[in-house]
Amino acid sequence: MGVSNWERCSHLWKLWPFQQLNDSTLITSVLRTHLFDRNQTVEDLLHFYPTIQYNDRGNIKEEVPNRYFLMYQEANYGDKSKQEVM
């Protein structure tokens, strides 16, 4: 974790390679997925959350389209369904 120039937003810094995450929904999804399957690092999980850029009336904006999703891969749920785990 680190200090950011974003005053009103949760943030998480991956220390190596450096990447600042500013979207609280993305941070929640990545950390929740990591807590479920600790074999996957945060860096590995971020590959499943690509950032896209788009032009919004002349301003270049970035967005992570699947930031609301948890990435369970082939995890073992035991007797529980995915819905029960979530």
C-alpha positions as CSV (number, residue, x, y, z in Angstrom):
1,M,0.0,0.0,0.0
2,G,1.2,3.5,-0.6
3,V,0.3,7.2,-0.8
4,S,-1.4,8.5,-3.8
5,N,-2.3,11.9,-5.3
6,W,-5.9,10.6,-5.6
7,E,-7.4,12.0,-2.4
8,R,-10.9,10.5,-2.5
9,C,-10.2,7.0,-3.9
10,S,-8.9,3.8,-2.5
11,H,-5.7,2.8,-4.0
12,L,-3.2,-0.1,-4.0
13,W,0.3,-0.1,-5.3
14,K,1.9,-3.2,-6.6
15,L,5.5,-2.7,-5.7
16,W,7.2,-4.6,-8.6
17,P,6.6,-3.8,-11.4
18,F,5.1,-0.5,-10.1
19,Q,1.5,-0.1,-11.0
20,Q,-1.0,2.1,-9.1
21,L,-4.6,0.8,-8.9
22,N,-7.1,3.6,-8.4
23,D,-10.5,1.8,-8.9
24,S,-11.9,0.6,-5.6
25,T,-14.0,-2.0,-7.3
26,L,-11.0,-3.4,-9.1
27,I,-9.0,-3.5,-5.9
28,T,-11.8,-5.3,-4.1
29,S,-12.2,-7.9,-7.0
30,V,-8.5,-8.6,-7.2
31,L,-8.0,-8.9,-3.4
32,R,-11.1,-11.1,-3.0
33,T,-10.0,-13.4,-5.7
34,H,-6.5,-13.5,-4.2
35,L,-7.9,-14.4,-0.8
36,F,-10.0,-17.2,-2.3
37,D,-7.0,-18.7,-4.2
38,R,-3.7,-17.6,-2.6
39,N,-1.7,-19.5,-5.2
40,Q,-2.4,-16.7,-7.6
41,T,-0.4,-13.5,-7.0
42,V,-2.0,-10.0,-7.4
43,E,0.3,-9.5,-10.3
44,D,-1.0,-12.7,-12.0
45,L,-4.6,-11.7,-11.3
46,L,-4.2,-8.3,-12.9
47,H,-3.6,-10.0,-16.3
48,F,-7.3,-10.9,-16.1
49,Y,-8.3,-7.2,-15.7
50,P,-7.0,-5.4,-18.8
51,T,-7.3,-1.7,-19.1
52,I,-8.9,-0.2,-22.3
53,Q,-8.5,3.3,-23.5
54,Y,-11.2,5.3,-25.3
55,N,-11.9,8.8,-26.5
56,D,-14.7,10.6,-24.7
57,R,-15.3,13.9,-26.4
58,G,-11.6,14.5,-27.0
59,N,-10.5,13.2,-23.6
60,I,-8.6,9.9,-23.4
61,K,-10.1,7.8,-20.6
62,E,-9.1,4.4,-19.2
63,E,-11.5,1.7,-17.9
64,V,-11.3,-1.9,-16.7
65,P,-14.5,-3.4,-18.2
66,N,-14.6,-6.6,-16.1
67,R,-13.6,-5.0,-12.8
68,Y,-16.8,-6.3,-11.1
69,F,-15.9,-10.0,-11.7
70,L,-14.0,-12.4,-9.5
71,M,-11.6,-14.7,-11.3
72,Y,-11.9,-18.2,-9.8
73,Q,-10.1,-20.2,-12.5
74,E,-10.2,-23.9,-11.8
75,A,-10.4,-23.5,-8.0
76,N,-11.8,-26.2,-5.9
77,Y,-15.0,-25.2,-4.1
78,G,-15.5,-28.4,-2.2
79,D,-19.2,-29.1,-1.8
80,K,-20.2,-25.4,-2.5
81,S,-21.3,-23.9,-5.8
82,K,-19.8,-20.8,-7.2
83,Q,-22.9,-18.9,-6.1
84,E,-22.5,-20.0,-2.5
85,V,-18.8,-19.0,-2.5
86,M,-19.6,-15.5,-3.8
